[in-house]
């Protein structure tokens, strides 16, 4: 009898412990980060947002062309800020301290390159 009571109490403690752990994990399901880029125009905006949409864990991204800042909502269990910056870099743009990947940059239209001139907003 005492053993059954002990097992019931232990099981209840484990269930409650897991449910509290679940609550704290739910708080971290979505994070938001703002990353300064070298984007210039609406074509840049479309390219960056499209490529971020393919990044695992990204829920939403919006680039403000005027400020050159992309706001990304993501699941931290599936990706992190370093991977997001790497995605932007591979697309051909600077992502704060992470410089644009040379191969990605070379594929950009000339108007989307730094100092490219015309603004296609």
C-alpha positions as CSV (number, residue, x, y, z in Angstrom):
1,X,0.0,0.0,0.0
2,X,2.7,2.5,1.0
3,X,4.7,1.5,-2.1
4,X,1.7,2.2,-4.4
5,X,1.2,5.6,-2.7
6,X,4.8,6.4,-3.2
7,X,4.7,5.4,-6.9
8,X,1.5,7.5,-7.4
9,X,3.1,10.5,-5.8
10,X,6.3,10.0,-7.9
11,X,4.3,9.7,-11.1
12,X,2.3,12.8,-10.3
13,X,5.4,14.7,-9.6
14,X,6.9,13.7,-12.9
15,X,3.7,14.6,-14.8
16,X,3.5,18.0,-13.2
17,X,7.2,18.6,-13.7
18,X,6.9,17.8,-17.4
19,X,3.9,20.1,-17.8
20,X,5.8,23.0,-16.2
21,X,8.8,22.3,-18.4
22,X,6.4,22.4,-21.4
23,X,5.2,25.8,-20.4
24,X,8.7,27.3,-20.3
25,X,9.5,25.7,-23.7
26,X,6.3,27.2,-25.3
27,X,7.6,30.7,-24.3
28,X,10.6,30.1,-26.6
29,X,8.7,28.8,-29.7
30,X,9.0,32.1,-31.5
31,X,11.6,34.8,-31.4
32,X,12.2,37.9,-33.4
33,X,15.4,39.4,-34.6
34,X,16.2,42.6,-36.6
35,X,19.3,42.4,-38.9
36,X,20.8,45.3,-40.8
37,X,21.4,44.4,-44.5
38,X,22.9,46.0,-47.6
39,X,19.7,45.8,-49.5
40,X,18.9,48.6,-51.9
41,X,15.5,48.2,-53.6
42,X,12.3,46.2,-53.9
43,X,14.1,43.5,-55.9
44,X,16.5,43.0,-53.0
45,X,13.5,42.9,-50.6
46,X,11.8,40.1,-52.6
47,X,15.0,38.1,-53.0
48,X,15.9,38.3,-49.2
49,X,12.4,37.5,-48.0
50,X,12.0,34.6,-50.5
51,X,15.3,33.0,-49.5
52,X,14.6,33.4,-45.8
53,X,11.2,31.7,-46.4
54,X,13.1,28.5,-47.4
55,X,15.2,28.6,-44.2
56,X,14.0,25.9,-41.7
57,X,12.4,27.5,-38.7
58,X,11.6,30.9,-40.3
59,X,8.0,31.8,-39.8
60,X,8.0,35.3,-41.3
61,X,10.4,37.9,-42.6
62,X,9.9,41.5,-43.7
63,X,12.6,43.8,-45.1
64,X,12.1,47.6,-44.7
65,X,14.0,48.9,-47.7
66,X,14.3,52.4,-46.4
67,X,16.1,51.3,-43.1
68,X,17.6,48.2,-44.8
69,X,16.5,46.2,-41.7
70,X,14.9,42.8,-42.1
71,X,12.7,41.6,-39.2
72,X,12.6,37.8,-38.9
73,X,10.3,35.7,-36.7
74,X,11.7,32.3,-36.2
75,X,11.6,29.1,-34.1
76,X,14.9,29.0,-32.1
77,X,14.6,25.2,-31.8
78,X,15.1,25.0,-35.6
79,X,17.4,27.9,-36.5
80,X,19.5,30.7,-34.9
81,X,20.7,34.2,-35.7
82,X,24.0,32.9,-37.1
83,X,22.1,30.7,-39.7
84,X,19.8,33.6,-40.6
85,X,22.7,35.9,-41.2
86,X,24.4,33.2,-43.3
87,X,21.3,32.8,-45.4
88,X,21.3,36.6,-46.1
89,X,25.0,36.5,-46.9
90,X,24.6,33.5,-49.3
91,X,21.8,35.5,-51.0
92,X,24.5,38.2,-51.8
93,X,23.9,40.8,-49.1
94,X,25.7,41.9,-45.9
95,X,24.0,40.9,-42.7
96,X,25.5,43.2,-40.1
97,X,29.1,41.9,-39.4
98,X,28.7,39.0,-41.9
99,X,29.8,40.2,-45.3
100,X,28.0,39.1,-48.5
101,X,29.1,35.8,-49.9
102,X,31.1,36.5,-53.0
103,X,29.3,33.9,-55.2
104,X,25.9,35.2,-54.1
105,X,26.9,38.8,-54.6
106,X,28.2,38.0,-58.1
107,X,24.7,36.7,-59.1
108,X,22.9,39.9,-58.1
109,X,21.7,42.2,-60.8
110,X,24.0,45.3,-61.0
111,X,21.3,47.6,-59.6
112,X,21.2,45.5,-56.4
113,X,24.9,45.7,-55.8
114,X,26.4,48.3,-53.4
115,X,26.6,51.6,-55.3
116,X,24.4,50.1,-58.0
117,X,22.7,53.4,-58.7
118,X,19.1,53.2,-59.7
119,X,16.5,52.4,-57.0
120,X,13.8,50.0,-58.2
121,X,11.3,50.5,-55.4
